[in-house]
Amino acid sequence: MTRIPISAARSQLGELVRRAAHGRETIALTDHGHVAALLVSPQVIEDLEDALAVADCQRRKAEGTREPGIPMAEVRRRLGLEQQ
């Protein structure tokens, strides 16, 4: 992870954002030596959210607390795909 003071990042913000967005590099913006914010690619956040959703589903399945699914016939009805 690249660390850069906020004061230095001001003049390089465009470049830093591109590095985070396209290079999947995490850039830590520091304030008085402490990490104040992170620049990360939106894809990194989406990947983390997906992983959390899968882990939550697996946990609920293991605990037996998963909600029942919707029967395929109901899905088709809701989507207007009922067989004629």
N, CA, C and O atoms as a GROMACS GRO file, in nm:
protein
  336
    1MET      N    1   0.086  -0.117   0.000
    1MET     CA    2   0.000   0.000   0.000
    1MET      C    3   0.090   0.123   0.000
    1MET      O    4   0.180   0.137   0.082
    2THR      N    5   0.063   0.211  -0.093
    2THR     CA    6   0.136   0.336  -0.102
    2THR      C    7   0.077   0.436  -0.003
    2THR      O    8  -0.044   0.454   0.002
    3ARG      N    9   0.164   0.500   0.074
    3ARG     CA   10   0.118   0.602   0.170
    3ARG      C   11   0.168   0.737   0.123
    3ARG      O   12   0.284   0.753   0.084
    4ILE      N   13   0.079   0.835   0.126
    4ILE     CA   14   0.116   0.970   0.083
    4ILE      C   15   0.043   1.072   0.169
    4ILE      O   16  -0.078   1.058   0.192
    5PRO      N   17   0.113   1.174   0.217
    5PRO     CA   18   0.047   1.277   0.297
    5PRO      C   19  -0.059   1.351   0.215
    5PRO      O   20  -0.041   1.372   0.095
    6ILE      N   21  -0.166   1.389   0.279
    6ILE     CA   22  -0.273   1.464   0.212
    6ILE      C   23  -0.217   1.589   0.145
    6ILE      O   24  -0.256   1.623   0.034
    7SER      N   25  -0.125   1.656   0.213
    7SER     CA   26  -0.068   1.780   0.157
    7SER      C   27   0.001   1.753   0.024
    7SER      O   28  -0.006   1.836  -0.066
    8ALA      N   29   0.068   1.640   0.010
    8ALA     CA   30   0.136   1.606  -0.116
    8ALA      C   31   0.037   1.552  -0.218
    8ALA      O   32   0.056   1.570  -0.339
    9ALA      N   33  -0.069   1.489  -0.172
    9ALA     CA   34  -0.167   1.429  -0.263
    9ALA      C   35  -0.247   1.534  -0.339
    9ALA      O   36  -0.293   1.509  -0.450
   10ARG      N   37  -0.262   1.651  -0.282
   10ARG     CA   38  -0.342   1.756  -0.346
   10ARG      C   39  -0.296   1.782  -0.490
   10ARG      O   40  -0.377   1.792  -0.581
   11SER      N   41  -0.167   1.792  -0.508
   11SER     CA   42  -0.114   1.825  -0.641
   11SER      C   43  -0.108   1.704  -0.734
   11SER      O   44  -0.083   1.719  -0.854
   12GLN      N   45  -0.131   1.584  -0.679
   12GLN     CA   46  -0.121   1.461  -0.759
   12GLN      C   47  -0.252   1.384  -0.763
   12GLN      O   48  -0.255   1.268  -0.804
   13LEU      N   49  -0.360   1.447  -0.721
   13LEU     CA   50  -0.485   1.373  -0.702
   13LEU      C   51  -0.530   1.298  -0.827
   13LEU      O   52  -0.568   1.181  -0.818
   14GLY      N   53  -0.526   1.362  -0.942
   14GLY     CA   54  -0.568   1.295  -1.065
   14GLY      C   55  -0.489   1.168  -1.092
   14GLY      O   56  -0.547   1.064  -1.122
   15GLU      N   57  -0.358   1.177  -1.080
   15GLU     CA   58  -0.271   1.062  -1.101
   15GLU      C   59  -0.300   0.952  -0.998
   15GLU      O   60  -0.306   0.834  -1.033
   16LEU      N   61  -0.316   0.991  -0.872
   16LEU     CA   62  -0.342   0.893  -0.767
   16LEU      C   63  -0.475   0.820  -0.790
   16LEU      O   64  -0.483   0.698  -0.772
   17VAL      N   65  -0.577   0.894  -0.831
   17VAL     CA   66  -0.707   0.832  -0.858
   17VAL      C   67  -0.694   0.733  -0.973
   17VAL      O   68  -0.749   0.623  -0.966
   18ARG      N   69  -0.624   0.771  -1.078
   18ARG     CA   70  -0.606   0.680  -1.192
   18ARG      C   71  -0.530   0.554  -1.150
   18ARG      O   72  -0.563   0.444  -1.193
   19ARG      N   73  -0.428   0.570  -1.067
   19ARG     CA   74  -0.353   0.453  -1.020
   19ARG      C   75  -0.442   0.360  -0.941
   19ARG      O   76  -0.434   0.238  -0.956
   20ALA      N   77  -0.527   0.416  -0.858
   20ALA     CA   78  -0.617   0.333  -0.778
   20ALA      C   79  -0.723   0.268  -0.867
   20ALA      O   80  -0.753   0.149  -0.852
   21ALA      N   81  -0.780   0.345  -0.958
   21ALA     CA   82  -0.890   0.295  -1.040
   21ALA      C   83  -0.844   0.192  -1.143
   21ALA      O   84  -0.911   0.091  -1.163
   22HIS      N   85  -0.733   0.218  -1.207
   22HIS     CA   86  -0.693   0.131  -1.318
   22HIS      C   87  -0.584   0.031  -1.280
   22HIS      O   88  -0.576  -0.076  -1.341
   23GLY      N   89  -0.504   0.064  -1.184
   23GLY     CA   90  -0.396  -0.025  -1.144
   23GLY      C   91  -0.431  -0.111  -1.025
   23GLY      O   92  -0.350  -0.192  -0.980
   24ARG      N   93  -0.553  -0.093  -0.973
   24ARG     CA   94  -0.598  -0.166  -0.854
   24ARG      C   95  -0.497  -0.152  -0.739
   24ARG      O   96  -0.475  -0.244  -0.661
   25GLU      N   97  -0.437  -0.034  -0.732
   25GLU     CA   98  -0.343  -0.003  -0.625
   25GLU      C   99  -0.419   0.067  -0.513
   25GLU      O  100  -0.502   0.154  -0.539
   26THR      N  101  -0.392   0.029  -0.389
   26THR     CA  102  -0.452   0.098  -0.276
   26THR      C  103  -0.356   0.208  -0.232
   26THR      O  104  -0.238   0.184  -0.208
   27ILE      N  105  -0.409   0.329  -0.221
   27ILE     CA  106  -0.328   0.443  -0.182
   27ILE      C  107  -0.385   0.500  -0.053
   27ILE      O  108  -0.502   0.539  -0.047
   28ALA      N  109  -0.301   0.505   0.050
   28ALA     CA  110  -0.342   0.558   0.180
   28ALA      C  111  -0.305   0.705   0.188
   28ALA      O  112  -0.188   0.741   0.170
   29LEU      N  113  -0.404   0.788   0.215
   29LEU     CA  114  -0.379   0.930   0.237
   29LEU      C  115  -0.361   0.950   0.386
   29LEU      O  116  -0.446   0.912   0.466
   30THR      N  117  -0.248   1.010   0.424
   30THR     CA  118  -0.218   1.025   0.566
   30THR      C  119  -0.230   1.170   0.610
   30THR      O  120  -0.207   1.263   0.534
   31ASP      N  121  -0.267   1.184   0.735
   31ASP     CA  122  -0.278   1.315   0.799
   31ASP      C  123  -0.196   1.307   0.927
   31ASP      O  124  -0.233   1.236   1.020
   32HIS      N  125  -0.088   1.379   0.931
   32HIS     CA  126   0.004   1.376   1.046
   32HIS      C  127   0.051   1.232   1.074
   32HIS      O  128   0.061   1.191   1.190
   33GLY      N  129   0.078   1.158   0.967
   33GLY     CA  130   0.133   1.024   0.980
   33GLY      C  131   0.031   0.913   1.000
   33GLY      O  132   0.067   0.796   1.000
   34HIS      N  133  -0.095   0.949   1.017
   34HIS     CA  134  -0.200   0.849   1.038
   34HIS      C  135  -0.286   0.837   0.913
   34HIS      O  136  -0.318   0.938   0.849
   35VAL      N  137  -0.323   0.715   0.877
   35VAL     CA  138  -0.407   0.694   0.759
   35VAL      C  139  -0.543   0.758   0.785
   35VAL      O  140  -0.612   0.725   0.881
   36ALA      N  141  -0.580   0.850   0.696
   36ALA     CA  142  -0.707   0.922   0.709
   36ALA      C  143  -0.810   0.871   0.609
   36ALA      O  144  -0.930   0.875   0.635
   37ALA      N  145  -0.763   0.823   0.494
   37ALA     CA  146  -0.855   0.776   0.390
   37ALA      C  147  -0.778   0.685   0.295
   37ALA      O  148  -0.655   0.688   0.288
   38LEU      N  149  -0.853   0.604   0.222
   38LEU     CA  150  -0.794   0.516   0.122
   38LEU      C  151  -0.854   0.544  -0.015
   38LEU      O  152  -0.975   0.566  -0.027
   39LEU      N  153  -0.771   0.541  -0.115
   39LEU     CA  154  -0.818   0.545  -0.253
   39LEU      C  155  -0.808   0.402  -0.305
   39LEU      O  156  -0.700   0.344  -0.309
   40VAL      N  157  -0.922   0.346  -0.344
   40VAL     CA  158  -0.924   0.210  -0.398
   40VAL      C  159  -1.015   0.206  -0.520
   40VAL      O  160  -1.102   0.291  -0.538
   41SER      N  161  -0.992   0.108  -0.603
   41SER     CA  162  -1.076   0.089  -0.721
   41SER      C  163  -1.217   0.049  -0.678
   41SER      O  164  -1.233  -0.026  -0.582
   42PRO      N  165  -1.319   0.098  -0.748
   42PRO     CA  166  -1.455   0.055  -0.717
   42PRO      C  167  -1.469  -0.098  -0.728
   42PRO      O  168  -1.549  -0.158  -0.656
   43GLN      N  169  -1.391  -0.160  -0.816
   43GLN     CA  170  -1.398  -0.305  -0.832
   43GLN      C  171  -1.354  -0.376  -0.704
   43GLN      O  172  -1.409  -0.482  -0.670
   44VAL      N  173  -1.258  -0.320  -0.633
   44VAL     CA  174  -1.213  -0.379  -0.507
   44VAL      C  175  -1.329  -0.381  -0.407
   44VAL      O  176  -1.351  -0.481  -0.339
   45ILE      N  177  -1.402  -0.271  -0.398
   45ILE     CA  178  -1.516  -0.263  -0.306
   45ILE      C  179  -1.624  -0.362  -0.347
   45ILE      O  180  -1.680  -0.432  -0.263
   46GLU      N  181  -1.654  -0.369  -0.478
   46GLU     CA  182  -1.755  -0.463  -0.526
   46GLU      C  183  -1.714  -0.607  -0.495
   46GLU      O  184  -1.798  -0.687  -0.454
   47ASP      N  185  -1.586  -0.640  -0.514
   47ASP     CA  186  -1.538  -0.774  -0.484
   47ASP      C  187  -1.553  -0.806  -0.335
   47ASP      O  188  -1.592  -0.916  -0.299
   48LEU      N  189  -1.522  -0.709  -0.250
   48LEU     CA  190  -1.536  -0.729  -0.105
   48LEU      C  191  -1.682  -0.747  -0.066
   48LEU      O  192  -1.715  -0.834   0.015
   49GLU      N  193  -1.772  -0.666  -0.125
   49GLU     CA  194  -1.914  -0.679  -0.095
   49GLU      C  195  -1.967  -0.815  -0.140
   49GLU      O  196  -2.046  -0.878  -0.069
   50ASP      N  197  -1.922  -0.863  -0.258
   50ASP     CA  198  -1.963  -0.995  -0.306
   50ASP      C  199  -1.914  -1.104  -0.211
   50ASP      O  200  -1.989  -1.196  -0.178
   51ALA      N  201  -1.789  -1.094  -0.168
   51ALA     CA  202  -1.733  -1.195  -0.078
   51ALA      C  203  -1.808  -1.196   0.055
   51ALA      O  204  -1.833  -1.303   0.110
   52LEU      N  205  -1.845  -1.079   0.105
   52LEU     CA  206  -1.922  -1.072   0.230
   52LEU      C  207  -2.060  -1.134   0.213
   52LEU      O  208  -2.108  -1.203   0.302
   53ALA      N  209  -2.124  -1.109   0.100
   53ALA     CA  210  -2.257  -1.166   0.075
   53ALA      C  211  -2.250  -1.318   0.068
   53ALA      O  212  -2.336  -1.386   0.124
   54VAL      N  213  -2.149  -1.372   0.002
   54VAL     CA  214  -2.133  -1.517  -0.007
   54VAL      C  215  -2.106  -1.575   0.131
   54VAL      O  216  -2.165  -1.676   0.169
   55ALA      N  217  -2.018  -1.512   0.208
   55ALA     CA  218  -1.987  -1.560   0.342
   55ALA      C  219  -2.110  -1.557   0.431
   55ALA      O  220  -2.132  -1.649   0.510
   56ASP      N  221  -2.191  -1.451   0.420
   56ASP     CA  222  -2.313  -1.440   0.500
   56ASP      C  223  -2.411  -1.550   0.462
   56ASP      O  224  -2.474  -1.611   0.550
   57CYS      N  225  -2.426  -1.577   0.334
   57CYS     CA  226  -2.516  -1.683   0.288
   57CYS      C  227  -2.469  -1.818   0.339
   57CYS      O  228  -2.550  -1.899   0.385
   58GLN      N  229  -2.340  -1.844   0.332
   58GLN     CA  230  -2.285  -1.971   0.381
   58GLN      C  231  -2.305  -1.985   0.531
   58GLN      O  232  -2.337  -2.093   0.580
   59ARG      N  233  -2.287  -1.875   0.604
   59ARG     CA  234  -2.307  -1.878   0.750
   59ARG      C  235  -2.452  -1.910   0.782
   59ARG      O  236  -2.480  -1.996   0.865
   60ARG      N  237  -2.546  -1.840   0.714
   60ARG     CA  238  -2.688  -1.864   0.740
   60ARG      C  239  -2.728  -2.006   0.701
   60ARG      O  240  -2.812  -2.067   0.768
   61LYS      N  241  -2.670  -2.057   0.595
   61LYS     CA  242  -2.701  -2.194   0.553
   61LYS      C  243  -2.652  -2.293   0.659
   61LYS      O  244  -2.723  -2.387   0.694
   62ALA      N  245  -2.531  -2.270   0.710
   62ALA     CA  246  -2.475  -2.358   0.813
   62ALA      C  247  -2.556  -2.353   0.942
   62ALA      O  248  -2.569  -2.454   1.012
   63GLU      N  249  -2.610  -2.235   0.973
   63GLU     CA  250  -2.691  -2.218   1.095
   63GLU      C  251  -2.834  -2.265   1.074
   63GLU      O  252  -2.910  -2.280   1.170
   64GLY      N  253  -2.870  -2.288   0.949
   64GLY     CA  254  -3.008  -2.328   0.921
   64GLY      C  255  -3.105  -2.212   0.927
   64GLY      O  256  -3.225  -2.233   0.946
   65THR      N  257  -3.055  -2.090   0.913
   65THR     CA  258  -3.142  -1.972   0.923
   65THR      C  259  -3.165  -1.906   0.788
   65THR      O  260  -3.219  -1.795   0.781
   66ARG      N  261  -3.125  -1.973   0.682
   66ARG     CA  262  -3.144  -1.915   0.548
   66ARG      C  263  -3.292  -1.911   0.515
   66ARG      O  264  -3.366  -2.007   0.542
   67GLU      N  265  -3.336  -1.801   0.458
   67GLU     CA  266  -3.476  -1.789   0.420
   67GLU      C  267  -3.503  -1.879   0.300
   67GLU      O  268  -3.416  -1.899   0.216
   68PRO      N  269  -3.623  -1.934   0.294
   68PRO     CA  270  -3.654  -2.019   0.179
   68PRO      C  271  -3.655  -1.937   0.050
   68PRO      O  272  -3.685  -1.818   0.051
   69GLY      N  273  -3.621  -2.003  -0.059
   69GLY     CA  274  -3.619  -1.935  -0.188
   69GLY      C  275  -3.759  -1.920  -0.245
   69GLY      O  276  -3.857  -1.963  -0.185
   70ILE      N  277  -3.766  -1.858  -0.361
   70ILE     CA  278  -3.893  -1.839  -0.430
   70ILE      C  279  -3.904  -1.949  -0.535
   70ILE      O  280  -3.812  -1.968  -0.615
   71PRO      N  281  -4.014  -2.022  -0.536
   71PRO     CA  282  -4.030  -2.128  -0.636
   71PRO      C  283  -4.022  -2.071  -0.778
   71PRO      O  284  -4.065  -1.959  -0.803
   72MET      N  285  -3.968  -2.150  -0.870
   72MET     CA  286  -3.950  -2.105  -1.008
   72MET      C  287  -4.081  -2.062  -1.072
   72MET      O  288  -4.084  -1.965  -1.148
   73ALA      N  289  -4.190  -2.131  -1.043
   73ALA     CA  290  -4.320  -2.093  -1.099
   73ALA      C  291  -4.358  -1.951  -1.057
   73ALA      O  292  -4.414  -1.875  -1.136
   74GLU      N  293  -4.328  -1.915  -0.932
   74GLU     CA  294  -4.358  -1.780  -0.883
   74GLU      C  295  -4.269  -1.677  -0.951
   74GLU      O  296  -4.315  -1.568  -0.985
   75VAL      N  297  -4.142  -1.710  -0.970
   75VAL     CA  298  -4.050  -1.619  -1.039
   75VAL      C  299  -4.101  -1.592  -1.181
   75VAL      O  300  -4.106  -1.478  -1.226
   76ARG      N  301  -4.139  -1.700  -1.249
   76ARG     CA  302  -4.191  -1.684  -1.386
   76ARG      C  303  -4.317  -1.598  -1.388
   76ARG      O  304  -4.334  -1.513  -1.475
   77ARG      N  305  -4.406  -1.620  -1.290
   77ARG     CA  306  -4.530  -1.543  -1.283
   77ARG      C  307  -4.499  -1.396  -1.263
   77ARG      O  308  -4.557  -1.310  -1.331
   78ARG      N  309  -4.408  -1.364  -1.170
   78ARG     CA  310  -4.373  -1.225  -1.141
   78ARG      C  311  -4.309  -1.155  -1.261
   78ARG      O  312  -4.326  -1.035  -1.279
   79LEU      N  313  -4.237  -1.232  -1.340
   79LEU     CA  314  -4.170  -1.174  -1.457
   79LEU      C  315  -4.257  -1.178  -1.582
   79LEU      O  316  -4.216  -1.135  -1.690
   80GLY      N  317  -4.378  -1.230  -1.567
   80GLY     CA  318  -4.468  -1.238  -1.682
   80GLY      C  319  -4.426  -1.343  -1.782
   80GLY      O  320  -4.453  -1.331  -1.902
   81LEU      N  321  -4.359  -1.447  -1.735
   81LEU     CA  322  -4.309  -1.552  -1.823
   81LEU      C  323  -4.388  -1.682  -1.807
   81LEU      O  324  -4.337  -1.790  -1.838
   82GLU      N  325  -4.509  -1.671  -1.762
   82GLU     CA  326  -4.591  -1.791  -1.742
   82GLU      C  327  -4.612  -1.859  -1.876
   82GLU      O  328  -4.635  -1.795  -1.978
   83GLN      N  329  -4.605  -1.991  -1.872
   83GLN     CA  330  -4.627  -2.067  -1.995
   83GLN      C  331  -4.774  -2.063  -2.032
   83GLN      O  332  -4.861  -2.077  -1.946
   84GLN      N  333  -4.800  -2.043  -2.158
   84GLN     CA  334  -4.939  -2.034  -2.206
   84GLN      C  335  -4.991  -2.171  -2.240
   84GLN      O  336  -5.106  -2.185  -2.282
   0.00000   0.00000   0.00000
